[in-house]
Amino acid sequence: MLLLLLLVPLFVVLYIRIQRRRQQLLTSFGSLSLMKAAAQNAPGTRRHIPPAIFLLSLIILIIGLARPQMEVSLPRIVGTVILAFDVSGSMAADDLQPTRLEAAKAVVEDFIARQPTTVQIGVVAFSDNGFAVQPPTNDEVTILAAIKRLAPERGTSLANGITMALNTIDAAKGQDTNYYSNSTPTSAPTPTPMPKGTYTSAVIILVTDGENNQNPDPFEIAQAAADRGVRIYTVGIGSPGGTNVHINGFTVHTQLEEATLQQISQITDGVYYNAESEEDLRTIYDNLSPQLVIKPQEMEVTPLFAGASILVLLIGAILSLLWFGRVP
């Protein structure tokens, strides 16, 4: 579209030729008295101002058609929410109907549906290992499909779940984590501790019954999250009294371990919720929301150029009417 600016010099040349042609006509057919009267009433250079303004309006319009962009600081609801699901065998317990895991899935669907498109939601799952299920996205269909694929598996490592959630946040920020590299690992620098909850644009929602039976220590990993300023909201699934669940032919008693989840939230300045029913869990997600921040964003400013073009065109038309009683 910017190539259309090459027509501007042609318009200028055409205008100059028209003016010279008019002057030649006056010289050829006008009488001496008419030429003197025209010279006395001629507005001089002022008669060129409206056409110049019209040409400027055309230039602005062409630039606008090229769809220019600029960085604009806008208030936006932005953030990354990582849903970390416990998919250990104990999540198959039925003290929440139909199971702990299925009840959590149902409520998460409502939470996702209420989020604005500026919120990126990622999904990780953990049992004895942590694994990314869905990178952060605002595609609701993709997120829900990833959650529906979750199913109970083996043991529980809260630390691996938190670590995978932090890795997913770093990946969303464009940081190279090398978690899937075959190269020899190198020690990562220790992050400079930040005030708790500083990184308000990212939170981790840890949905689990809190029964940790795998290394590493979840409290050390929670401290690493706190050093990054990331808050962890822990959601306790199940009842403190517990229930029996059948896993691979064995009957295992499972119960909610609130003390562990409370300490994880306390370390990161998050909040612990006890969700003994689906209704309580729904309220938990209602109270979790990202922050309103001012964020630079590339924005197309074509409407601004179009409006400026119209304004300049009106100015030229008004001047032409005031000075000459007509629009050239």
C-alpha positions in Angstrom: 0.0 0.0 0.0 2.9 2.4 0.7 3.8 2.1 -3.0 0.7 4.2 -3.7 2.7 7.1 -2.3 4.6 7.1 -5.6 1.5 8.6 -7.1 1.8 11.8 -4.9 4.6 13.4 -7.1 2.4 12.6 -10.2 -0.5 14.5 -8.6 1.8 17.4 -7.9 3.0 17.5 -11.5 -0.5 17.2 -12.8 -1.7 20.1 -10.6 1.2 22.3 -11.7 0.4 21.6 -15.4 -3.3 22.4 -14.8 -2.3 25.8 -13.3 0.0 26.6 -16.2 -2.7 25.6 -18.6 -5.1 28.0 -17.0 -2.6 30.7 -17.1 -2.0 30.1 -20.8 -5.8 30.2 -21.5 -6.0 33.5 -19.7 -3.1 34.9 -21.7 -4.5 33.6 -25.1 -8.2 34.6 -24.7 -8.4 37.2 -22.0 -8.4 40.9 -22.8 -5.9 43.3 -21.1 -8.5 44.7 -18.8 -9.7 41.2 -17.7 -6.1 40.2 -17.0 -5.6 43.2 -14.8 -8.8 42.5 -12.9 -7.8 38.9 -12.4 -4.4 39.9 -11.2 -5.9 42.4 -8.7 -8.4 39.7 -7.3 -6.0 36.8 -7.5 -5.5 35.2 -4.0 -1.9 34.5 -4.7 -0.3 31.5 -3.0 -3.4 31.1 -0.8 -5.3 29.4 -3.7 -2.8 26.5 -3.5 -3.4 25.8 0.2 -6.6 23.8 0.0 -5.3 21.5 -2.7 -2.1 21.0 -0.6 -4.3 20.1 2.4 -6.3 17.6 0.2 -3.0 16.0 -0.9 -1.9 15.7 2.7 -5.2 14.0 3.6 -4.6 11.5 0.8 -1.0 10.8 2.1 -2.3 10.1 5.6 -5.0 7.8 4.2 -2.5 5.8 2.2 -0.3 5.4 5.3 -3.4 4.2 7.2 -4.2 1.6 4.5 -0.7 0.1 5.1 -2.0 -0.9 8.6 0.7 0.7 10.7 1.2 -0.6 14.3 2.6 1.0 17.4 3.2 0.0 21.0 0.4 1.1 23.2 0.3 0.7 27.0 -3.1 -0.7 27.8 -4.8 -1.9 31.0 -5.5 -5.6 30.6 -6.5 -8.6 32.6 -3.4 -10.7 32.0 -1.9 -13.7 33.6 -1.0 -17.3 33.5 -2.9 -19.8 35.5 -1.4 -23.3 35.8 -3.9 -26.0 36.8 -1.8 -28.8 38.4 -3.8 -31.9 38.8 -3.0 -34.8 41.1 -3.6 -37.9 39.0 -2.3 -40.4 41.6 -4.3 -43.6 42.3 -5.8 -42.0 45.4 -7.7 -39.5 43.2 -9.9 -42.4 42.2 -11.5 -42.3 45.7 -15.3 -41.7 45.6 -15.7 -39.5 48.7 -16.4 -36.8 46.1 -18.9 -38.1 43.5 -18.2 -39.7 41.1 -14.5 -39.5 42.1 -12.2 -36.9 43.4 -10.6 -36.3 40.0 -13.8 -36.2 38.1 -15.4 -33.8 40.5 -12.4 -31.5 40.2 -12.6 -31.7 36.4 -16.3 -30.6 36.4 -15.7 -27.5 38.4 -12.6 -26.5 36.5 -14.7 -26.4 33.3 -16.8 -23.6 34.8 -13.7 -21.7 35.9 -12.2 -21.9 32.4 -15.4 -20.7 30.8 -15.4 -17.5 32.9 -11.9 -16.4 32.1 -11.2 -13.6 29.6 -9.2 -14.4 26.5 -6.2 -12.6 27.8 -5.8 -15.2 30.5 -3.5 -18.1 29.5 -4.4 -21.4 31.1 -2.0 -24.3 31.2 -2.5 -27.8 32.5 0.0 -30.1 34.2 -0.5 -33.4 35.9 1.6 -35.3 38.4 1.6 -38.7 40.1 5.1 -40.0 40.9 6.4 -37.8 38.1 5.2 -34.5 36.7 4.3 -34.0 33.0 2.9 -31.1 31.0 -0.5 -31.8 29.5 -1.3 -28.5 27.8 1.0 -25.4 27.4 -0.7 -22.1 28.4 -3.4 -21.1 25.9 -6.7 -19.2 25.8 -8.3 -21.8 23.5 -11.1 -23.1 25.8 -11.8 -26.2 23.7 -8.1 -27.3 23.7 -7.8 -26.8 27.5 -11.0 -28.8 28.3 -9.9 -31.6 25.9 -6.6 -31.8 27.8 -8.3 -32.0 31.2 -10.7 -34.7 30.0 -7.8 -36.9 29.1 -6.5 -37.1 32.7 -6.9 -40.4 34.6 -5.6 -41.7 37.9 -2.2 -43.4 37.7 0.5 -44.2 40.3 2.0 -42.6 43.4 2.1 -38.9 44.4 5.0 -36.4 44.3 3.8 -32.9 45.1 7.3 -31.5 44.4 7.2 -32.8 40.8 3.9 -31.3 40.2 5.0 -27.8 41.5 8.3 -28.1 39.5 6.4 -28.9 36.3 4.1 -26.0 36.8 7.0 -23.6 37.3 8.7 -25.0 34.2 5.4 -24.4 32.2 5.4 -20.8 33.5 9.0 -20.3 32.4 8.2 -21.8 28.9 5.3 -19.4 28.5 7.6 -16.5 29.2 9.9 -17.7 26.5 12.7 -18.9 28.7 14.8 -21.8 27.6 14.5 -24.5 30.3 16.3 -27.4 28.6 14.1 -29.8 30.5 13.9 -32.2 27.5 17.5 -31.8 26.4 19.8 -34.8 26.1 22.9 -32.7 26.8 24.8 -32.8 30.1 22.8 -30.8 32.6 24.4 -27.7 34.1 23.5 -26.2 37.4 21.0 -23.4 37.1 21.7 -20.1 39.0 19.7 -19.7 42.2 17.0 -17.1 41.6 17.2 -13.9 43.6 14.5 -14.1 46.2 11.5 -11.9 45.5 8.7 -10.7 47.9 6.0 -13.3 48.2 3.3 -12.9 45.6 5.4 -10.5 43.5 4.8 -12.3 40.2 1.0 -11.6 40.3 0.5 -12.4 36.6 1.1 -16.2 37.2 -0.4 -18.5 39.9 -0.4 -22.2 40.4 -3.6 -24.0 41.5 -2.5 -27.3 43.0 -5.5 -29.7 43.0 -4.6 -32.7 45.2 -5.5 -34.8 48.3 -2.1 -33.9 49.7 -0.8 -37.4 50.2 2.9 -37.1 49.3 4.8 -40.4 49.1 7.6 -39.6 46.7 10.7 -37.5 46.8 11.8 -34.7 46.5 10.7 -32.6 49.5 7.7 -30.5 48.4 8.5 -27.7 50.8 11.8 -27.0 49.2 10.2 -26.7 45.8 7.5 -24.5 47.3 10.3 -22.2 48.6 11.7 -22.1 45.1 8.3 -20.9 43.8 8.2 -18.3 46.6 11.7 -17.1 45.5 10.2 -16.4 42.1 7.3 -14.6 43.6 4.8 -17.2 42.3 1.9 -17.9 44.6 0.5 -21.5 45.0 -3.1 -22.0 45.9 -3.6 -25.5 47.2 -7.0 -27.2 46.9 -7.5 -30.1 49.2 -9.7 -32.8 47.5 -11.3 -35.4 49.7 -12.3 -35.7 53.4 -10.0 -35.7 56.4 -11.6 -39.0 57.5 -10.7 -40.6 54.3 -12.0 -43.6 52.4 -10.8 -46.8 50.9 -9.8 -47.1 47.3 -8.9 -50.2 45.3 -5.7 -50.0 43.3 -4.3 -52.9 41.4 -6.0 -55.4 43.5 -5.1 -53.8 46.8 -7.3 -51.9 49.2 -5.7 -48.6 50.3 -7.0 -46.1 52.8 -6.6 -42.6 51.6 -7.4 -39.3 53.3 -6.8 -35.6 52.9 -3.5 -34.3 54.4 -4.4 -30.7 55.1 -1.2 -29.8 57.0 1.0 -30.4 54.0 -1.1 -28.3 51.7 -1.5 -25.5 54.3 2.3 -25.2 54.7 2.9 -25.1 50.9 0.4 -22.2 50.5 1.8 -20.4 53.5 5.4 -20.6 52.1 4.3 -19.0 48.8 1.8 -16.5 50.4 -1.0 -18.4 48.7 -4.3 -19.7 50.2 -5.3 -23.2 51.2 -8.9 -24.3 50.5 -10.6 -27.4 51.8 -13.1 -28.6 49.1 -15.1 -31.4 50.7 -17.9 -30.9 48.2 -18.2 -29.9 44.6 -20.0 -26.7 45.6 -17.1 -25.6 47.9 -14.6 -26.3 45.0 -16.7 -24.1 42.7 -16.5 -21.2 45.2 -12.7 -21.6 45.4 -12.3 -21.1 41.6 -14.7 -18.1 41.8 -12.3 -16.4 44.2 -9.2 -16.9 42.0 -8.6 -14.2 39.4 -5.6 -12.7 37.7 -4.5 -9.1 38.2 -5.2 -6.0 36.2 -1.9 -4.7 34.9 -0.6 -2.1 32.4 1.0 -4.0 29.6 2.6 -2.8 26.3 0.9 -4.2 23.3 1.4 -3.9 19.5 -1.8 -2.4 18.2 -2.9 -1.6 14.6 -3.7 2.2 14.4 -5.3 2.3 11.0 -8.5 3.9 12.5 -6.4 6.8 13.9 -4.9 7.5 10.5 -8.3 7.3 8.8 -9.8 9.8 11.3 -6.8 12.1 10.9 -7.3 11.9 7.1 -10.9 12.9 7.3 -10.2 15.7 9.7 -7.5 17.2 7.4 -9.9 16.8 4.4 -12.6 18.7 6.3 -10.2 21.5 7.1 -9.2 21.9 3.5 -12.8 21.9 2.4 -13.8 24.6 5.0 -10.9 26.9 4.0 -11.8 26.5 0.3 -15.4 27.4 1.0 -14.4 30.4 3.1 -11.9 31.8 0.7 -13.3 30.9 -2.7 -16.9 29.9 -2.1 -16.3 26.5 -3.6 -14.5 23.2 -3.1 -11.8 22.6 -5.8 
